[in-house]
């Protein structure tokens, strides 16, 4: 059966991984910012601390810190996947 399958395109693996990283990082960045900003705005409306949107600012800073930590972990994970793809392709060439 393996002889009937078309040869695997190595470049496709890199593109698929790149698109997966793009989508994953985009969601990872967007969701915490939106959620924490909405919570901050809600708290600013119901618990005002003067004229400044302190809760929204604090929420954005928390979202940035959380996002940085998650992106760091995911980048290390995707780096390992990339290295595995490289190793497989080098092994196939030999």
NUSE-566857 format. One record per residue (C-alpha): residue in one letter; x, y, z. Coordinates in nm, 3 decimals, always signed. Example, Ala and Ser with C-alpha at 12.3 -4.5 7.8 and 13.67 -1.06 7.14 Angstrom:
REM residues 2
<node><marba>A</marba><px>+1.230</px><py>-0.450</py><pz>+0.780</pz></node>
<node><marba>S</marba><px>+1.367</px><py>-0.106</py><pz>+0.714</pz></node>
//
This chain:
REM residues 94
<node><marba>X</marba><px>+0.000</px><py>+0.000</py><pz>+0.000</pz></node>
<node><marba>X</marba><px>+0.282</px><py>+0.242</py><pz>+0.077</pz></node>
<node><marba>X</marba><px>+0.396</px><py>+0.220</py><pz>-0.288</pz></node>
<node><marba>X</marba><px>+0.060</px><py>+0.349</py><pz>-0.415</pz></node>
<node><marba>X</marba><px>+0.071</px><py>+0.668</py><pz>-0.206</pz></node>
<node><marba>X</marba><px>+0.213</px><py>+0.984</py><pz>-0.362</pz></node>
<node><marba>X</marba><px>+0.543</px><py>+1.110</py><pz>-0.219</pz></node>
<node><marba>X</marba><px>+0.504</px><py>+1.341</py><pz>+0.079</pz></node>
<node><marba>X</marba><px>+0.578</px><py>+1.706</py><pz>+0.013</pz></node>
<node><marba>X</marba><px>+0.816</px><py>+1.826</py><pz>+0.285</pz></node>
<node><marba>X</marba><px>+0.744</px><py>+2.193</py><pz>+0.224</pz></node>
<node><marba>X</marba><px>+0.375</px><py>+2.139</py><pz>+0.297</pz></node>
<node><marba>X</marba><px>+0.459</px><py>+2.033</py><pz>+0.654</pz></node>
<node><marba>X</marba><px>+0.631</px><py>+2.366</py><pz>+0.718</pz></node>
<node><marba>X</marba><px>+0.339</px><py>+2.565</py><pz>+0.574</pz></node>
<node><marba>X</marba><px>+0.086</px><py>+2.372</py><pz>+0.779</pz></node>
<node><marba>X</marba><px>+0.291</px><py>+2.424</py><pz>+1.094</pz></node>
<node><marba>X</marba><px>+0.325</px><py>+2.796</py><pz>+1.015</pz></node>
<node><marba>X</marba><px>-0.049</px><py>+2.837</py><pz>+0.970</pz></node>
<node><marba>X</marba><px>-0.116</px><py>+2.643</py><pz>+1.287</pz></node>
<node><marba>X</marba><px>+0.122</px><py>+2.869</py><pz>+1.481</pz></node>
<node><marba>X</marba><px>-0.034</px><py>+3.181</py><pz>+1.327</pz></node>
<node><marba>X</marba><px>-0.385</px><py>+3.081</py><pz>+1.430</pz></node>
<node><marba>X</marba><px>-0.283</px><py>+2.958</py><pz>+1.773</pz></node>
<node><marba>X</marba><px>-0.081</px><py>+3.270</py><pz>+1.856</pz></node>
<node><marba>X</marba><px>-0.354</px><py>+3.499</py><pz>+1.721</pz></node>
<node><marba>X</marba><px>-0.616</px><py>+3.344</py><pz>+1.946</pz></node>
<node><marba>X</marba><px>-0.374</px><py>+3.338</py><pz>+2.239</pz></node>
<node><marba>X</marba><px>-0.311</px><py>+3.710</py><pz>+2.204</pz></node>
<node><marba>X</marba><px>-0.667</px><py>+3.823</py><pz>+2.129</pz></node>
<node><marba>X</marba><px>-0.874</px><py>+3.630</py><pz>+2.383</pz></node>
<node><marba>X</marba><px>-0.705</px><py>+3.744</py><pz>+2.707</pz></node>
<node><marba>X</marba><px>-0.694</px><py>+4.108</py><pz>+2.593</pz></node>
<node><marba>X</marba><px>-1.063</px><py>+4.111</py><pz>+2.504</pz></node>
<node><marba>X</marba><px>-1.173</px><py>+3.926</py><pz>+2.818</pz></node>
<node><marba>X</marba><px>-0.965</px><py>+4.131</py><pz>+3.063</pz></node>
<node><marba>X</marba><px>-1.056</px><py>+4.459</py><pz>+2.890</pz></node>
<node><marba>X</marba><px>-1.426</px><py>+4.377</py><pz>+2.910</pz></node>
<node><marba>X</marba><px>-1.396</px><py>+4.286</py><pz>+3.279</pz></node>
<node><marba>X</marba><px>-1.200</px><py>+4.606</py><pz>+3.341</pz></node>
<node><marba>X</marba><px>-1.460</px><py>+4.820</py><pz>+3.166</pz></node>
<node><marba>X</marba><px>-1.739</px><py>+4.656</py><pz>+3.362</pz></node>
<node><marba>X</marba><px>-1.558</px><py>+4.721</py><pz>+3.691</pz></node>
<node><marba>X</marba><px>-1.481</px><py>+5.081</py><pz>+3.588</pz></node>
<node><marba>X</marba><px>-1.851</px><py>+5.144</py><pz>+3.525</pz></node>
<node><marba>X</marba><px>-1.968</px><py>+4.994</py><pz>+3.855</pz></node>
<node><marba>X</marba><px>-1.676</px><py>+5.083</py><pz>+4.084</pz></node>
<node><marba>X</marba><px>-1.540</px><py>+5.414</py><pz>+3.963</pz></node>
<node><marba>X</marba><px>-1.202</px><py>+5.529</py><pz>+4.094</pz></node>
<node><marba>X</marba><px>-1.212</px><py>+5.882</py><pz>+3.963</pz></node>
<node><marba>X</marba><px>-1.189</px><py>+5.977</py><pz>+3.596</pz></node>
<node><marba>X</marba><px>-0.928</px><py>+5.720</py><pz>+3.498</pz></node>
<node><marba>X</marba><px>-1.011</px><py>+5.366</py><pz>+3.376</pz></node>
<node><marba>X</marba><px>-0.785</px><py>+5.195</py><pz>+3.630</pz></node>
<node><marba>X</marba><px>-0.945</px><py>+4.852</py><pz>+3.613</pz></node>
<node><marba>X</marba><px>-0.924</px><py>+4.846</py><pz>+3.233</pz></node>
<node><marba>X</marba><px>-0.555</px><py>+4.939</py><pz>+3.246</pz></node>
<node><marba>X</marba><px>-0.485</px><py>+4.677</py><pz>+3.512</pz></node>
<node><marba>X</marba><px>-0.680</px><py>+4.419</py><pz>+3.309</pz></node>
<node><marba>X</marba><px>-0.478</px><py>+4.499</py><pz>+2.998</pz></node>
<node><marba>X</marba><px>-0.150</px><py>+4.465</py><pz>+3.189</pz></node>
<node><marba>X</marba><px>-0.260</px><py>+4.130</py><pz>+3.334</pz></node>
<node><marba>X</marba><px>-0.361</px><py>+4.013</py><pz>+2.987</pz></node>
<node><marba>X</marba><px>-0.023</px><py>+4.117</py><pz>+2.846</pz></node>
<node><marba>X</marba><px>+0.166</px><py>+3.930</py><pz>+3.119</pz></node>
<node><marba>X</marba><px>-0.051</px><py>+3.619</py><pz>+3.082</pz></node>
<node><marba>X</marba><px>-0.020</px><py>+3.628</py><pz>+2.704</pz></node>
<node><marba>X</marba><px>+0.359</px><py>+3.663</py><pz>+2.719</pz></node>
<node><marba>X</marba><px>+0.387</px><py>+3.360</py><pz>+2.943</pz></node>
<node><marba>X</marba><px>+0.158</px><py>+3.146</py><pz>+2.727</pz></node>
<node><marba>X</marba><px>+0.327</px><py>+3.254</py><pz>+2.401</pz></node>
<node><marba>X</marba><px>+0.669</px><py>+3.167</py><pz>+2.548</pz></node>
<node><marba>X</marba><px>+0.554</px><py>+2.816</py><pz>+2.638</pz></node>
<node><marba>X</marba><px>+0.385</px><py>+2.763</py><pz>+2.301</pz></node>
<node><marba>X</marba><px>+0.692</px><py>+2.891</py><pz>+2.113</pz></node>
<node><marba>X</marba><px>+0.909</px><py>+2.634</py><pz>+2.289</pz></node>
<node><marba>X</marba><px>+0.655</px><py>+2.362</py><pz>+2.205</pz></node>
<node><marba>X</marba><px>+0.637</px><py>+2.459</py><pz>+1.838</pz></node>
<node><marba>X</marba><px>+1.016</px><py>+2.483</py><pz>+1.826</pz></node>
<node><marba>X</marba><px>+1.037</px><py>+2.117</py><pz>+1.924</pz></node>
<node><marba>X</marba><px>+0.782</px><py>+2.024</py><pz>+1.657</pz></node>
<node><marba>X</marba><px>+0.984</px><py>+2.216</py><pz>+1.399</pz></node>
<node><marba>X</marba><px>+1.303</px><py>+2.037</py><pz>+1.502</pz></node>
<node><marba>X</marba><px>+1.126</px><py>+1.700</py><pz>+1.468</pz></node>
<node><marba>X</marba><px>+1.014</px><py>+1.790</py><pz>+1.115</pz></node>
<node><marba>X</marba><px>+1.374</px><py>+1.887</py><pz>+1.032</pz></node>
<node><marba>X</marba><px>+1.507</px><py>+1.559</py><pz>+1.173</pz></node>
<node><marba>X</marba><px>+1.255</px><py>+1.356</py><pz>+0.974</pz></node>
<node><marba>X</marba><px>+1.345</px><py>+1.537</py><pz>+0.655</pz></node>
<node><marba>X</marba><px>+1.720</px><py>+1.492</py><pz>+0.713</pz></node>
<node><marba>X</marba><px>+1.668</px><py>+1.122</py><pz>+0.784</pz></node>
<node><marba>X</marba><px>+1.469</px><py>+1.083</py><pz>+0.460</pz></node>
<node><marba>X</marba><px>+1.748</px><py>+1.244</py><pz>+0.256</pz></node>
<node><marba>X</marba><px>+2.012</px><py>+1.004</py><pz>+0.389</pz></node>
//
